[in-house]
C-alpha cells in the first residue's frame, strides 16, 4: 500500500485536470494557431501560466485502484500487476484464468 496522501494528491490532480481541460484546450488552440497576432498568443501563454500546475493532464499518475501502487499498472484493469495476478489466481476476475503449459 502506498501512502494515503500520495493517492489523495493524485485524485486531486485528476479532478483539477478534468475541471480545467476545456480552458487549457482553448488557450493551447490560440497559442498553436499561427494566424493569431503575436500579442494575442503571448496573452494566451500568460493566461495558461496562471492556471494551476496540477491542472495539467500530464501530472496525473496512473495508480492501482486497489493498492495505490504507481508502477506496472495495466490501463485496461486499472490495477497493478501484483494485484491482477493475485485476484486472477483467486478467480475473482471474470474470464481470466492462469495459463499453464
DOBA-728312 format. One record per atom (N, C-alpha, C): residue in one letter; x, y, z. Coordinates in pm, whole numbers, plus 50000, padded with zeros to 5 digits. Each point is the difference from the previous one (the first is absolute). Example, Ala and Ser with C-alpha at 12.3 -4.5 7.8 and 13.67 -1.06 7.14 Angstrom:
2
A513194943150780A499115011950000A500905012050000S499655010549928S500825011950006S499235010950073
END
This chain:
101
X500844988250000X499165011850000X500885012450000X499615009549916X500735012549999X499375009750100X500685011050021X499535009750097X498655005749956X499135002150094X498675005249971X500125014049941X500975007950048X500165013649950X500355000149852X500814990449956X500384999249858X498784996949913X499184990850048X498814996249925X499015011749993X499815006950112X499075011350004X500505011649913X501295002450001X500585010649918X499784996949853X500124987349963X499794995949862X498525001549960X499104997150094X498575001849972X499685014749978X500655008650078X499815014549984X500485004549863X501144994649956X500535003449868X499034995849890X499414988250014X499054995249900X498775009149996X499535004150118X498835008750009X500305013649936X501185005650029X500385012949943X500184999249849X500594989149953X500214998349856X498664999749927X499044993350058X498674999349938X499315013650004X500165007250110X499355012950018X500535010649903X501325000149977X500625010349917X500294995549858X499534988449960X500354994449869X499545009049885X498785004950005X499485008349891X500755013249993X500265006050113X500705012950003X501424998649946X500684989350040X501374997749953X500014997349849X499044992449953X499934996749857X499765012649916X499145008950048X499715012349927X501255008849993X500715001350110X501215008250002X501094994049912X500134986850003X501014993449918X499685001449851X498715000049966X499615001849860X500405013949952X499835010150084X500415013649964X501515000649981X500734993750090X501465000349995X500534993149875X499414988649963X500484992449885X499595006049866X498955008250000X499515006049876X500955011049953X500604998349884X500965009749947X499295012349941X498704999149981X499235011149943X499795011350100X499964996850129X499755010450101X501225009050015X499775011850050X501095009750016X500934995850113X501255004149995X500954996350106X499585005050138X499335011550005X499545005450129X498954990950063X499044995549915X498954991050052X500594986750045X500954995149923X500634987350038X500785001550130X500695011250016X500755002450123X499055001150120X498875006749981X499015001150109X499454986150036X499814991549900X499524986450026X501034992050079X501285002149968X501064993250075X499995004450145X499835013050023X499955005150138X498794994550077X498854999349933X498804994550065X500184985250031X500654992849909X500254985850022X500944998150119X500955009050016X500954999150111X499335002950134X498885007349999X499335003150127X499144988350050X499684990449912X499204988550042X500834991350095X499344992550088X500764991450093X500824989649925X501204997650050X500874990149935X499384986150003X499344996750109X499424986750012X498784998149910X499585010349929X498884998449907X500474994449866X501324998549982X500524994149877X499794984850005X499534994549891X499704985849993X501254991450018X501145005349959X501254992550005X500434997250144X499555007850096X500424998350140X499234988950070X498924995149938X499224989050057X500764987049981X500024991750103X500754987449998X499004988450007X500144990349911X499164987950008X500404992250124X499034997150083X500254992450123X499024988450008X500414989750073X499154988450022X498785004250083X498824995749959X498795003450074X499924992850134X500674988650010X499924992050122X501045004450103X501275001149956X501085002850094X500585014049989X499825006749889X500605013149980X501404999349944X500464988149962X501354998349946X500145007949870X501085008149985X500115008549883X500634993549877X500654988750016X500704993949887X499364986949959X500254996149875X499504987449943X498494999050010X499315010749958X498545000450005X499454997349860X499124990149989X499354996949874X498835009649982X499985007349888X498965010049977X498624993749990X499934988549936X498714993549977X499314996350131X500784995650096X499444995650128X500135010550110X500815010349979X500325010250100X500534993450127X500864990149978X500524992150111X501474996749976X500764999450109X501414996549990X500144985149969X501124996549942X500224986149958X499924990450117X500445004350118X500014991350118X498574996550040X499145010350009X498614997650038X499244992749891X500335003049875X499334993349888X500274985050006X501244996450024X500364985950009X499334993450121X499995007050112X499424994650123X498504997649983X499295009949948X498554998649982X499674989649892X500834999249896X499774990049895X500214985950054X500984998250088X500254986850058X498844995650088X499385009750066X498844996950084X498724998349920X500045003449870X498824998749916X499025011450017X500465011750042X499105011250023X499905009649881X500764997249894X499895007949878X499334991349894X498785003549956X499264991549908X500744998049867X500084987649958X500604996749872X501494998750000X500665002750111X501464999250003X500404987250074X500824992049933X500484987650061X501524999849993X500614993350093X501454999050000X500414990249891X500985004249921X500424991649890X501084990250047X499974988149944X501034990250030X500214991349877X501264995749980X500304991449885X501104990650030
END
